[in-house]
Amino acid sequence: TARAMPAADQDLASIQAELQSVKRALRDGSAHLGLQGEALQKYFLNLNEKENLLLSRQLRSLGINDQNHFEPLLPAASTSAAAGYRGALSAAANGYCLPARAAPAGEAKAFSRENLEEVLVHMTEYEAVPGECAKALKALSSLAYANAKTVGENEKALPCLLRVLALHHTEGMVQLTAMRALCNMAYDQALSLTRLAQPEVFGRLLSAMGGNAEPKDIAIKASEALARIIAAEVKPDSDGGGPPPEHPVQLPPGSLGPLCGLFLAACRGDTGSREVVPKLLMQLSANEVLEPKQAAEGFVRAEQECRTPAEGAGWLALAKVLSPADNQWQELPASLVEAGAIRAAAGILTRFIQDGAVQLTGIEAMSSLVGNRWAGLRAFADVGGIERVEEAMRNHLNDATIQTKAVRALGSGVQWPQEIQEKARYSHRRAVELTKTAMSQHAMEVELQIAALEALAKYLEKTKCVTEIREGGGEGLVKMMMTSHQSNAKIQQNGKAVLNGIGADPSWQPKSPATHVA
């Protein structure tokens, strides 16, 4: 109604403001409403979903129903690329965030900028002073420009650099000089393949590339360093990096290589770290360094290294970022499907079945990977994707967002070709039962009731499943939802369609709240 819109706008503005506060708390490691760490990450995910639901309500209230807009085959993907689970990079990087040691008293000591040991000693002694760190890093960058191998192979250089980066993550000159030093080290391909291809380095470079810090050269240098590190693996003879090593480089034990390591670091990172990955991949593609098949295979390999729910949710969130229908690198989504990304997503869902954030992000990720591609839908069917959705519903009955997404996903299955349904072991009977369970479990969740009634109407239209819907008091359940949500036109419209489809009394109308006569 006209009077309801301002209140809806106010609710949306309030949620968006709180989202910014939560993002800051996650970035800084501080508390919000008494929540920190994993609990705050889950709160952020739920808050993001509320924002999406409010936005969708506004779109419906504005009558936006453009038939030319694409509707995916598995319509459950979040409209926000930012939705997803914040990973564990900050926890890993916090090893470098122990309190800075106090600087020596008096004026800062002089040091020789041409002597690597003196540069590192100065950086260590004055790690609490941003200006002195920037001076030492500038000298380190010059030394790395002159001889990347000598600097990069020094056992102290990289740990010192990473530590001051973490200690002074808001200091622009510290960040810039550190990015320049890393970029110069990355000129040496052997270093790129070994010492620089580690999660802590990738994490810092992705954070710098995705940040809005001044000066802007911070992001440019971080991007250049990342490109050099990746190119050392996938195209050693590309422009921009140093000459290929004279002899084959032996990767350290347990190393995944730069490309897979990049994806794993993004999985462990925050939303900003994941969102810059497509931009980096596009740059590598434009420079003819990276093929979509290489990128897809590296991403799928990274899934096997996701050992925790947070890492699994991060991988799934990155899959969403890499596979939207409007991806500028148009070949990548299809390459992801061909490389087995849908199977990998299903594997994460199975591995972390009890984790709600994984299940929600997984449903969205598989939806995005399927998109409007029949190859994607066949891959989804081959790996038992619909069974993963059903398992998520059974194991997370109390999570209204998971139930809503899953109800929509199940509802899309009834429209698939018979061959796909059989391959996917799709059962409209199970879908109807799970949908009714979700309705009864979350009676006051408007978005869920809309999705559920739309799905039941589809089932009736396609399969004439009158008995299945009526079983267990289905007619009464639909009437109860219509009575509880009399002001919602969608619920009334779809509810009426379901009642008509199962042969209910056509004259029935939901009763208004009872009134008492004195």
Contacts in CASP RR format, 6 or more apart in sequence:
PFRMAT RR
TARGET T0000
AUTHOR 0000-0000-0000
METHOD contacts of the structure
MODEL  1
TARAMPAADQDLASIQAELQSVKRALRDGSAHLGLQGEALQKYFLNLNEK
ENLLLSRQLRSLGINDQNHFEPLLPAASTSAAAGYRGALSAAANGYCLPA
RAAPAGEAKAFSRENLEEVLVHMTEYEAVPGECAKALKALSSLAYANAKT
VGENEKALPCLLRVLALHHTEGMVQLTAMRALCNMAYDQALSLTRLAQPE
VFGRLLSAMGGNAEPKDIAIKASEALARIIAAEVKPDSDGGGPPPEHPVQ
LPPGSLGPLCGLFLAACRGDTGSREVVPKLLMQLSANEVLEPKQAAEGFV
RAEQECRTPAEGAGWLALAKVLSPADNQWQELPASLVEAGAIRAAAGILT
RFIQDGAVQLTGIEAMSSLVGNRWAGLRAFADVGGIERVEEAMRNHLNDA
TIQTKAVRALGSGVQWPQEIQEKARYSHRRAVELTKTAMSQHAMEVELQI
AALEALAKYLEKTKCVTEIREGGGEGLVKMMMTSHQSNAKIQQNGKAVLN
GIGADPSWQPKSPATHVA
5 58 0 8 1.000
5 61 0 8 1.000
8 54 0 8 1.000
8 57 0 8 1.000
8 58 0 8 1.000
8 61 0 8 1.000
9 58 0 8 1.000
11 54 0 8 1.000
12 51 0 8 1.000
12 54 0 8 1.000
12 55 0 8 1.000
12 58 0 8 1.000
15 47 0 8 1.000
15 50 0 8 1.000
15 51 0 8 1.000
15 54 0 8 1.000
16 51 0 8 1.000
18 47 0 8 1.000
19 44 0 8 1.000
19 47 0 8 1.000
19 48 0 8 1.000
19 51 0 8 1.000
21 32 0 8 1.000
22 32 0 8 1.000
22 40 0 8 1.000
22 43 0 8 1.000
22 44 0 8 1.000
22 47 0 8 1.000
23 44 0 8 1.000
23 271 0 8 1.000
24 30 0 8 1.000
25 31 0 8 1.000
25 32 0 8 1.000
25 36 0 8 1.000
25 40 0 8 1.000
26 37 0 8 1.000
26 40 0 8 1.000
26 41 0 8 1.000
26 44 0 8 1.000
26 86 0 8 1.000
26 90 0 8 1.000
26 270 0 8 1.000
27 90 0 8 1.000
27 270 0 8 1.000
29 36 0 8 1.000
29 37 0 8 1.000
29 90 0 8 1.000
30 36 0 8 1.000
31 40 0 8 1.000
32 40 0 8 1.000
32 43 0 8 1.000
33 43 0 8 1.000
35 43 0 8 1.000
38 310 0 8 1.000
41 85 0 8 1.000
41 86 0 8 1.000
41 87 0 8 1.000
41 310 0 8 1.000
41 357 0 8 1.000
42 85 0 8 1.000
42 356 0 8 1.000
42 357 0 8 1.000
44 86 0 8 1.000
45 83 0 8 1.000
45 84 0 8 1.000
45 85 0 8 1.000
45 357 0 8 1.000
45 360 0 8 1.000
45 361 0 8 1.000
46 401 0 8 1.000
48 78 0 8 1.000
48 80 0 8 1.000
48 82 0 8 1.000
48 83 0 8 1.000
48 84 0 8 1.000
49 78 0 8 1.000
49 83 0 8 1.000
49 360 0 8 1.000
49 401 0 8 1.000
51 80 0 8 1.000
52 78 0 8 1.000
52 79 0 8 1.000
52 80 0 8 1.000
52 83 0 8 1.000
53 447 0 8 1.000
55 79 0 8 1.000
56 79 0 8 1.000
56 447 0 8 1.000
57 447 0 8 1.000
60 490 0 8 1.000
70 325 0 8 1.000
70 372 0 8 1.000
72 325 0 8 1.000
72 367 0 8 1.000
72 368 0 8 1.000
72 370 0 8 1.000
72 371 0 8 1.000
72 372 0 8 1.000
73 370 0 8 1.000
73 371 0 8 1.000
73 372 0 8 1.000
73 373 0 8 1.000
73 374 0 8 1.000
73 376 0 8 1.000
73 377 0 8 1.000
73 412 0 8 1.000
73 416 0 8 1.000
74 366 0 8 1.000
74 367 0 8 1.000
74 370 0 8 1.000
74 371 0 8 1.000
74 377 0 8 1.000
74 380 0 8 1.000
74 409 0 8 1.000
74 412 0 8 1.000
74 413 0 8 1.000
75 367 0 8 1.000
75 408 0 8 1.000
75 409 0 8 1.000
75 412 0 8 1.000
76 363 0 8 1.000
76 364 0 8 1.000
76 366 0 8 1.000
76 367 0 8 1.000
76 405 0 8 1.000
76 406 0 8 1.000
76 408 0 8 1.000
76 409 0 8 1.000
76 412 0 8 1.000
77 320 0 8 1.000
77 324 0 8 1.000
77 364 0 8 1.000
77 365 0 8 1.000
77 367 0 8 1.000
77 368 0 8 1.000
77 371 0 8 1.000
78 84 0 8 1.000
78 320 0 8 1.000
78 364 0 8 1.000
81 275 0 8 1.000
81 320 0 8 1.000
81 321 0 8 1.000
81 324 0 8 1.000
82 271 0 8 1.000
82 272 0 8 1.000
82 275 0 8 1.000
83 317 0 8 1.000
83 320 0 8 1.000
83 361 0 8 1.000
83 364 0 8 1.000
84 271 0 8 1.000
84 313 0 8 1.000
84 314 0 8 1.000
84 316 0 8 1.000
84 317 0 8 1.000
84 320 0 8 1.000
84 357 0 8 1.000
84 360 0 8 1.000
84 361 0 8 1.000
84 364 0 8 1.000
85 309 0 8 1.000
85 310 0 8 1.000
85 312 0 8 1.000
85 313 0 8 1.000
85 314 0 8 1.000
85 316 0 8 1.000
85 317 0 8 1.000
85 357 0 8 1.000
85 358 0 8 1.000
85 361 0 8 1.000
86 269 0 8 1.000
86 270 0 8 1.000
86 271 0 8 1.000
86 310 0 8 1.000
87 267 0 8 1.000
87 268 0 8 1.000
87 269 0 8 1.000
87 270 0 8 1.000
87 310 0 8 1.000
87 311 0 8 1.000
87 313 0 8 1.000
87 314 0 8 1.000
88 268 0 8 1.000
88 269 0 8 1.000
88 308 0 8 1.000
88 310 0 8 1.000
88 311 0 8 1.000
89 199 0 8 1.000
89 203 0 8 1.000
89 207 0 8 1.000
89 265 0 8 1.000
89 268 0 8 1.000
89 269 0 8 1.000
89 270 0 8 1.000
89 273 0 8 1.000
90 269 0 8 1.000
90 270 0 8 1.000
92 199 0 8 1.000
92 200 0 8 1.000
92 268 0 8 1.000
93 162 0 8 1.000
93 166 0 8 1.000
93 200 0 8 1.000
93 203 0 8 1.000
93 204 0 8 1.000
94 166 0 8 1.000
95 166 0 8 1.000
96 159 0 8 1.000
96 162 0 8 1.000
96 163 0 8 1.000
96 165 0 8 1.000
96 166 0 8 1.000
96 167 0 8 1.000
96 200 0 8 1.000
97 166 0 8 1.000
97 167 0 8 1.000
100 127 0 8 1.000
100 128 0 8 1.000
100 167 0 8 1.000
101 125 0 8 1.000
101 127 0 8 1.000
101 128 0 8 1.000
102 128 0 8 1.000
103 125 0 8 1.000
103 126 0 8 1.000
103 127 0 8 1.000
103 128 0 8 1.000
103 129 0 8 1.000
103 132 0 8 1.000
104 125 0 8 1.000
104 126 0 8 1.000
108 126 0 8 1.000
108 129 0 8 1.000
108 132 0 8 1.000
109 122 0 8 1.000
109 125 0 8 1.000
111 118 0 8 1.000
111 119 0 8 1.000
111 121 0 8 1.000
111 122 0 8 1.000
111 136 0 8 1.000
111 139 0 8 1.000
112 118 0 8 1.000
112 119 0 8 1.000
113 119 0 8 1.000
113 138 0 8 1.000
113 139 0 8 1.000
113 142 0 8 1.000
113 143 0 8 1.000
114 139 0 8 1.000
114 143 0 8 1.000
116 140 0 8 1.000
116 143 0 8 1.000
116 150 0 8 1.000
116 151 0 8 1.000
116 154 0 8 1.000
116 157 0 8 1.000
119 136 0 8 1.000
119 139 0 8 1.000
119 140 0 8 1.000
119 143 0 8 1.000
120 136 0 8 1.000
120 140 0 8 1.000
120 154 0 8 1.000
120 156 0 8 1.000
120 157 0 8 1.000
120 160 0 8 1.000
122 132 0 8 1.000
122 135 0 8 1.000
122 136 0 8 1.000
123 132 0 8 1.000
123 133 0 8 1.000
123 136 0 8 1.000
123 137 0 8 1.000
123 140 0 8 1.000
123 160 0 8 1.000
123 161 0 8 1.000
123 164 0 8 1.000
124 156 0 8 1.000
124 160 0 8 1.000
126 132 0 8 1.000
126 133 0 8 1.000
126 136 0 8 1.000
127 133 0 8 1.000
127 163 0 8 1.000
127 164 0 8 1.000
127 167 0 8 1.000
128 167 0 8 1.000
130 168 0 8 1.000
130 171 0 8 1.000
130 173 0 8 1.000
130 174 0 8 1.000
131 171 0 8 1.000
131 173 0 8 1.000
131 174 0 8 1.000
133 164 0 8 1.000
133 167 0 8 1.000
133 168 0 8 1.000
133 171 0 8 1.000
133 174 0 8 1.000
134 171 0 8 1.000
134 173 0 8 1.000
134 174 0 8 1.000
134 177 0 8 1.000
137 161 0 8 1.000
137 164 0 8 1.000
137 174 0 8 1.000
137 177 0 8 1.000
137 178 0 8 1.000
137 180 0 8 1.000
137 181 0 8 1.000
138 177 0 8 1.000
138 180 0 8 1.000
140 151 0 8 1.000
140 157 0 8 1.000
140 161 0 8 1.000
140 177 0 8 1.000
140 181 0 8 1.000
141 177 0 8 1.000
141 180 0 8 1.000
141 181 0 8 1.000
141 184 0 8 1.000
143 150 0 8 1.000
143 151 0 8 1.000
144 151 0 8 1.000
144 152 0 8 1.000
144 181 0 8 1.000
144 184 0 8 1.000
144 185 0 8 1.000
144 187 0 8 1.000
145 184 0 8 1.000
145 187 0 8 1.000
148 184 0 8 1.000
148 185 0 8 1.000
148 186 0 8 1.000
148 187 0 8 1.000
148 188 0 8 1.000
148 191 0 8 1.000
149 188 0 8 1.000
149 190 0 8 1.000
149 191 0 8 1.000
151 157 0 8 1.000
151 181 0 8 1.000
151 184 0 8 1.000
151 185 0 8 1.000
152 158 0 8 1.000
152 185 0 8 1.000
152 188 0 8 1.000
152 191 0 8 1.000
152 195 0 8 1.000
153 191 0 8 1.000
153 195 0 8 1.000
158 185 0 8 1.000
158 195 0 8 1.000
158 196 0 8 1.000
158 201 0 8 1.000
161 178 0 8 1.000
161 181 0 8 1.000
161 182 0 8 1.000
162 200 0 8 1.000
162 201 0 8 1.000
162 204 0 8 1.000
164 174 0 8 1.000
164 178 0 8 1.000
165 174 0 8 1.000
165 175 0 8 1.000
165 178 0 8 1.000
165 204 0 8 1.000
166 204 0 8 1.000
168 174 0 8 1.000
168 175 0 8 1.000
169 175 0 8 1.000
169 207 0 8 1.000
170 213 0 8 1.000
172 213 0 8 1.000
172 214 0 8 1.000
172 215 0 8 1.000
172 218 0 8 1.000
175 208 0 8 1.000
175 213 0 8 1.000
175 218 0 8 1.000
176 215 0 8 1.000
176 217 0 8 1.000
176 218 0 8 1.000
176 221 0 8 1.000
178 204 0 8 1.000
179 205 0 8 1.000
179 208 0 8 1.000
179 217 0 8 1.000
179 218 0 8 1.000
179 221 0 8 1.000
179 222 0 8 1.000
179 225 0 8 1.000
180 221 0 8 1.000
182 196 0 8 1.000
182 201 0 8 1.000
182 204 0 8 1.000
182 205 0 8 1.000
182 221 0 8 1.000
182 222 0 8 1.000
182 225 0 8 1.000
183 221 0 8 1.000
183 222 0 8 1.000
183 224 0 8 1.000
183 225 0 8 1.000
183 228 0 8 1.000
185 191 0 8 1.000
185 196 0 8 1.000
185 225 0 8 1.000
186 192 0 8 1.000
186 196 0 8 1.000
186 224 0 8 1.000
186 225 0 8 1.000
186 228 0 8 1.000
186 229 0 8 1.000
186 232 0 8 1.000
186 241 0 8 1.000
187 228 0 8 1.000
187 241 0 8 1.000
187 242 0 8 1.000
188 242 0 8 1.000
189 232 0 8 1.000
189 236 0 8 1.000
189 241 0 8 1.000
189 242 0 8 1.000
189 243 0 8 1.000
189 244 0 8 1.000
189 245 0 8 1.000
189 249 0 8 1.000
190 245 0 8 1.000
190 249 0 8 1.000
192 228 0 8 1.000
192 229 0 8 1.000
192 231 0 8 1.000
192 232 0 8 1.000
192 233 0 8 1.000
192 258 0 8 1.000
193 232 0 8 1.000
193 233 0 8 1.000
193 245 0 8 1.000
193 249 0 8 1.000
193 251 0 8 1.000
193 257 0 8 1.000
193 258 0 8 1.000
194 249 0 8 1.000
194 251 0 8 1.000
194 252 0 8 1.000
194 255 0 8 1.000
195 201 0 8 1.000
196 225 0 8 1.000
196 229 0 8 1.000
196 258 0 8 1.000
197 229 0 8 1.000
197 233 0 8 1.000
197 251 0 8 1.000
197 255 0 8 1.000
197 257 0 8 1.000
197 258 0 8 1.000
197 261 0 8 1.000
199 261 0 8 1.000
199 264 0 8 1.000
199 265 0 8 1.000
199 268 0 8 1.000
201 229 0 8 1.000
202 226 0 8 1.000
202 229 0 8 1.000
202 261 0 8 1.000
202 262 0 8 1.000
202 264 0 8 1.000
202 265 0 8 1.000
202 266 0 8 1.000
203 265 0 8 1.000
203 266 0 8 1.000
203 268 0 8 1.000
203 269 0 8 1.000
203 273 0 8 1.000
205 222 0 8 1.000
205 225 0 8 1.000
205 226 0 8 1.000
206 222 0 8 1.000
206 226 0 8 1.000
206 262 0 8 1.000
206 265 0 8 1.000
206 266 0 8 1.000
206 269 0 8 1.000
206 272 0 8 1.000
206 273 0 8 1.000
206 276 0 8 1.000
206 277 0 8 1.000
207 269 0 8 1.000
207 270 0 8 1.000
207 272 0 8 1.000
207 273 0 8 1.000
208 218 0 8 1.000
208 219 0 8 1.000
208 221 0 8 1.000
208 222 0 8 1.000
209 219 0 8 1.000
209 222 0 8 1.000
209 223 0 8 1.000
209 226 0 8 1.000
209 276 0 8 1.000
209 279 0 8 1.000
209 280 0 8 1.000
210 219 0 8 1.000
210 222 0 8 1.000
210 272 0 8 1.000
210 273 0 8 1.000
210 275 0 8 1.000
210 276 0 8 1.000
211 218 0 8 1.000
211 219 0 8 1.000
211 272 0 8 1.000
213 219 0 8 1.000
223 279 0 8 1.000
223 280 0 8 1.000
223 283 0 8 1.000
226 262 0 8 1.000
226 280 0 8 1.000
227 240 0 8 1.000
227 280 0 8 1.000
227 283 0 8 1.000
227 284 0 8 1.000
227 287 0 8 1.000
227 289 0 8 1.000
228 240 0 8 1.000
228 241 0 8 1.000
228 242 0 8 1.000
229 258 0 8 1.000
229 262 0 8 1.000
230 258 0 8 1.000
230 259 0 8 1.000
230 262 0 8 1.000
230 280 0 8 1.000
230 284 0 8 1.000
230 289 0 8 1.000
230 290 0 8 1.000
231 238 0 8 1.000
231 240 0 8 1.000
231 241 0 8 1.000
231 284 0 8 1.000
231 289 0 8 1.000
232 241 0 8 1.000
232 258 0 8 1.000
233 257 0 8 1.000
233 258 0 8 1.000
233 259 0 8 1.000
234 258 0 8 1.000
234 259 0 8 1.000
234 284 0 8 1.000
234 289 0 8 1.000
234 290 0 8 1.000
234 291 0 8 1.000
234 294 0 8 1.000
235 288 0 8 1.000
235 289 0 8 1.000
235 290 0 8 1.000
236 244 0 8 1.000
236 245 0 8 1.000
237 244 0 8 1.000
238 287 0 8 1.000
238 288 0 8 1.000
238 289 0 8 1.000
239 287 0 8 1.000
251 257 0 8 1.000
256 264 0 8 1.000
256 301 0 8 1.000
256 302 0 8 1.000
256 305 0 8 1.000
259 290 0 8 1.000
259 294 0 8 1.000
259 295 0 8 1.000
259 298 0 8 1.000
260 298 0 8 1.000
260 299 0 8 1.000
260 301 0 8 1.000
260 302 0 8 1.000
260 305 0 8 1.000
261 302 0 8 1.000
262 277 0 8 1.000
262 280 0 8 1.000
263 277 0 8 1.000
263 298 0 8 1.000
263 299 0 8 1.000
263 301 0 8 1.000
263 302 0 8 1.000
263 315 0 8 1.000
263 318 0 8 1.000
264 302 0 8 1.000
264 305 0 8 1.000
264 306 0 8 1.000
264 311 0 8 1.000
265 273 0 8 1.000
266 273 0 8 1.000
266 274 0 8 1.000
266 277 0 8 1.000
266 314 0 8 1.000
266 318 0 8 1.000
267 274 0 8 1.000
267 302 0 8 1.000
267 306 0 8 1.000
267 311 0 8 1.000
267 312 0 8 1.000
267 314 0 8 1.000
267 315 0 8 1.000
267 317 0 8 1.000
267 318 0 8 1.000
268 310 0 8 1.000
268 311 0 8 1.000
268 314 0 8 1.000
269 314 0 8 1.000
271 317 0 8 1.000
274 314 0 8 1.000
274 317 0 8 1.000
274 318 0 8 1.000
274 321 0 8 1.000
275 321 0 8 1.000
277 318 0 8 1.000
277 321 0 8 1.000
277 322 0 8 1.000
278 321 0 8 1.000
278 322 0 8 1.000
278 327 0 8 1.000
278 328 0 8 1.000
278 329 0 8 1.000
278 332 0 8 1.000
281 290 0 8 1.000
281 295 0 8 1.000
281 322 0 8 1.000
281 329 0 8 1.000
281 332 0 8 1.000
282 328 0 8 1.000
282 329 0 8 1.000
284 290 0 8 1.000
284 295 0 8 1.000
285 291 0 8 1.000
285 292 0 8 1.000
285 295 0 8 1.000
285 329 0 8 1.000
292 329 0 8 1.000
292 331 0 8 1.000
292 332 0 8 1.000
292 334 0 8 1.000
292 335 0 8 1.000
293 335 0 8 1.000
293 338 0 8 1.000
293 339 0 8 1.000
295 332 0 8 1.000
295 335 0 8 1.000
296 332 0 8 1.000
296 335 0 8 1.000
296 336 0 8 1.000
296 338 0 8 1.000
296 339 0 8 1.000
296 340 0 8 1.000
296 341 0 8 1.000
297 339 0 8 1.000
298 339 0 8 1.000
299 318 0 8 1.000
299 319 0 8 1.000
299 322 0 8 1.000
299 336 0 8 1.000
299 339 0 8 1.000
299 341 0 8 1.000
300 336 0 8 1.000
300 339 0 8 1.000
300 340 0 8 1.000
300 341 0 8 1.000
300 344 0 8 1.000
302 315 0 8 1.000
303 312 0 8 1.000
303 315 0 8 1.000
303 344 0 8 1.000
303 345 0 8 1.000
303 347 0 8 1.000
303 348 0 8 1.000
305 311 0 8 1.000
306 312 0 8 1.000
306 314 0 8 1.000
306 315 0 8 1.000
306 348 0 8 1.000
306 351 0 8 1.000
309 352 0 8 1.000
309 355 0 8 1.000
309 357 0 8 1.000
309 358 0 8 1.000
312 348 0 8 1.000
312 351 0 8 1.000
312 352 0 8 1.000
312 358 0 8 1.000
313 352 0 8 1.000
313 355 0 8 1.000
313 357 0 8 1.000
313 358 0 8 1.000
313 361 0 8 1.000
313 362 0 8 1.000
314 361 0 8 1.000
315 344 0 8 1.000
315 348 0 8 1.000
316 345 0 8 1.000
316 348 0 8 1.000
316 358 0 8 1.000
316 361 0 8 1.000
316 362 0 8 1.000
316 364 0 8 1.000
316 365 0 8 1.000
317 361 0 8 1.000
317 365 0 8 1.000
319 336 0 8 1.000
319 341 0 8 1.000
319 345 0 8 1.000
319 365 0 8 1.000
319 368 0 8 1.000
319 369 0 8 1.000
320 361 0 8 1.000
320 364 0 8 1.000
320 365 0 8 1.000
320 368 0 8 1.000
322 332 0 8 1.000
322 333 0 8 1.000
322 336 0 8 1.000
323 332 0 8 1.000
323 333 0 8 1.000
323 336 0 8 1.000
323 341 0 8 1.000
323 365 0 8 1.000
323 368 0 8 1.000
323 369 0 8 1.000
323 371 0 8 1.000
324 333 0 8 1.000
324 368 0 8 1.000
325 333 0 8 1.000
325 371 0 8 1.000
325 372 0 8 1.000
327 333 0 8 1.000
333 369 0 8 1.000
333 371 0 8 1.000
333 373 0 8 1.000
334 373 0 8 1.000
334 375 0 8 1.000
336 369 0 8 1.000
337 369 0 8 1.000
337 370 0 8 1.000
337 373 0 8 1.000
337 375 0 8 1.000
337 376 0 8 1.000
337 379 0 8 1.000
338 375 0 8 1.000
340 379 0 8 1.000
341 369 0 8 1.000
342 366 0 8 1.000
342 369 0 8 1.000
342 370 0 8 1.000
342 376 0 8 1.000
342 379 0 8 1.000
342 380 0 8 1.000
342 383 0 8 1.000
342 385 0 8 1.000
343 379 0 8 1.000
343 382 0 8 1.000
343 383 0 8 1.000
345 362 0 8 1.000
345 365 0 8 1.000
345 366 0 8 1.000
345 369 0 8 1.000
346 366 0 8 1.000
346 383 0 8 1.000
346 384 0 8 1.000
346 385 0 8 1.000
346 388 0 8 1.000
347 383 0 8 1.000
348 358 0 8 1.000
348 362 0 8 1.000
349 358 0 8 1.000
349 359 0 8 1.000
349 362 0 8 1.000
349 388 0 8 1.000
349 391 0 8 1.000
349 392 0 8 1.000
350 388 0 8 1.000
350 391 0 8 1.000
352 358 0 8 1.000
352 359 0 8 1.000
353 359 0 8 1.000
353 391 0 8 1.000
353 392 0 8 1.000
353 395 0 8 1.000
354 395 0 8 1.000
356 392 0 8 1.000
356 396 0 8 1.000
356 399 0 8 1.000
356 402 0 8 1.000
359 392 0 8 1.000
359 395 0 8 1.000
359 396 0 8 1.000
359 399 0 8 1.000
359 402 0 8 1.000
360 392 0 8 1.000
360 399 0 8 1.000
360 401 0 8 1.000
360 402 0 8 1.000
360 405 0 8 1.000
363 389 0 8 1.000
363 392 0 8 1.000
363 402 0 8 1.000
363 405 0 8 1.000
363 406 0 8 1.000
363 409 0 8 1.000
364 405 0 8 1.000
366 380 0 8 1.000
366 385 0 8 1.000
366 388 0 8 1.000
367 409 0 8 1.000
369 376 0 8 1.000
369 380 0 8 1.000
370 376 0 8 1.000
370 377 0 8 1.000
370 379 0 8 1.000
370 380 0 8 1.000
377 416 0 8 1.000
377 420 0 8 1.000
378 420 0 8 1.000
378 423 0 8 1.000
380 386 0 8 1.000
380 424 0 8 1.000
381 416 0 8 1.000
381 420 0 8 1.000
381 423 0 8 1.000
381 424 0 8 1.000
381 426 0 8 1.000
382 423 0 8 1.000
384 424 0 8 1.000
384 425 0 8 1.000
385 424 0 8 1.000
386 409 0 8 1.000
386 410 0 8 1.000
386 413 0 8 1.000
386 424 0 8 1.000
386 425 0 8 1.000
386 426 0 8 1.000
387 425 0 8 1.000
389 406 0 8 1.000
389 409 0 8 1.000
389 410 0 8 1.000
390 406 0 8 1.000
390 410 0 8 1.000
390 430 0 8 1.000
390 434 0 8 1.000
392 402 0 8 1.000
392 406 0 8 1.000
393 402 0 8 1.000
393 403 0 8 1.000
393 406 0 8 1.000
393 407 0 8 1.000
393 434 0 8 1.000
393 437 0 8 1.000
393 438 0 8 1.000
394 434 0 8 1.000
396 402 0 8 1.000
396 403 0 8 1.000
397 403 0 8 1.000
397 437 0 8 1.000
397 438 0 8 1.000
397 441 0 8 1.000
398 441 0 8 1.000
400 442 0 8 1.000
400 445 0 8 1.000
400 448 0 8 1.000
403 438 0 8 1.000
403 441 0 8 1.000
403 442 0 8 1.000
403 445 0 8 1.000
403 448 0 8 1.000
404 438 0 8 1.000
404 445 0 8 1.000
404 447 0 8 1.000
404 448 0 8 1.000
404 451 0 8 1.000
406 434 0 8 1.000
406 438 0 8 1.000
407 434 0 8 1.000
407 435 0 8 1.000
407 438 0 8 1.000
407 448 0 8 1.000
407 451 0 8 1.000
407 452 0 8 1.000
407 455 0 8 1.000
408 451 0 8 1.000
408 455 0 8 1.000
410 431 0 8 1.000
410 434 0 8 1.000
410 435 0 8 1.000
410 455 0 8 1.000
411 431 0 8 1.000
411 435 0 8 1.000
411 454 0 8 1.000
411 455 0 8 1.000
411 458 0 8 1.000
411 459 0 8 1.000
413 421 0 8 1.000
413 424 0 8 1.000
413 426 0 8 1.000
413 431 0 8 1.000
414 426 0 8 1.000
414 428 0 8 1.000
414 431 0 8 1.000
414 455 0 8 1.000
414 458 0 8 1.000
414 459 0 8 1.000
414 462 0 8 1.000
414 463 0 8 1.000
415 458 0 8 1.000
415 462 0 8 1.000
416 424 0 8 1.000
416 426 0 8 1.000
420 426 0 8 1.000
428 459 0 8 1.000
428 462 0 8 1.000
428 463 0 8 1.000
428 465 0 8 1.000
428 468 0 8 1.000
429 465 0 8 1.000
429 468 0 8 1.000
431 455 0 8 1.000
431 459 0 8 1.000
432 456 0 8 1.000
432 459 0 8 1.000
432 465 0 8 1.000
432 468 0 8 1.000
432 469 0 8 1.000
433 468 0 8 1.000
435 452 0 8 1.000
435 455 0 8 1.000
435 456 0 8 1.000
436 452 0 8 1.000
436 456 0 8 1.000
436 469 0 8 1.000
436 472 0 8 1.000
436 474 0 8 1.000
436 477 0 8 1.000
438 448 0 8 1.000
438 452 0 8 1.000
439 448 0 8 1.000
439 449 0 8 1.000
439 452 0 8 1.000
439 477 0 8 1.000
439 481 0 8 1.000
440 477 0 8 1.000
442 448 0 8 1.000
442 449 0 8 1.000
443 449 0 8 1.000
443 480 0 8 1.000
443 481 0 8 1.000
443 484 0 8 1.000
444 484 0 8 1.000
446 485 0 8 1.000
446 488 0 8 1.000
446 491 0 8 1.000
449 481 0 8 1.000
449 485 0 8 1.000
449 488 0 8 1.000
449 491 0 8 1.000
450 488 0 8 1.000
450 490 0 8 1.000
450 491 0 8 1.000
450 494 0 8 1.000
453 478 0 8 1.000
453 481 0 8 1.000
453 490 0 8 1.000
453 491 0 8 1.000
453 494 0 8 1.000
453 495 0 8 1.000
453 497 0 8 1.000
453 498 0 8 1.000
454 490 0 8 1.000
454 494 0 8 1.000
456 469 0 8 1.000
456 478 0 8 1.000
456 494 0 8 1.000
456 495 0 8 1.000
456 498 0 8 1.000
457 494 0 8 1.000
457 495 0 8 1.000
457 497 0 8 1.000
457 498 0 8 1.000
459 465 0 8 1.000
459 468 0 8 1.000
459 469 0 8 1.000
460 466 0 8 1.000
460 469 0 8 1.000
460 497 0 8 1.000
460 498 0 8 1.000
460 501 0 8 1.000
460 502 0 8 1.000
466 501 0 8 1.000
466 502 0 8 1.000
466 503 0 8 1.000
469 475 0 8 1.000
469 498 0 8 1.000
469 502 0 8 1.000
470 502 0 8 1.000
475 499 0 8 1.000
475 502 0 8 1.000
475 504 0 8 1.000
478 495 0 8 1.000
478 498 0 8 1.000
478 499 0 8 1.000
479 499 0 8 1.000
479 504 0 8 1.000
479 508 0 8 1.000
479 510 0 8 1.000
481 491 0 8 1.000
481 495 0 8 1.000
482 491 0 8 1.000
482 492 0 8 1.000
482 495 0 8 1.000
482 496 0 8 1.000
482 510 0 8 1.000
483 510 0 8 1.000
483 511 0 8 1.000
485 491 0 8 1.000
485 492 0 8 1.000
486 492 0 8 1.000
486 510 0 8 1.000
486 512 0 8 1.000
492 510 0 8 1.000
499 506 0 8 1.000
499 508 0 8 1.000
500 506 0 8 1.000
END
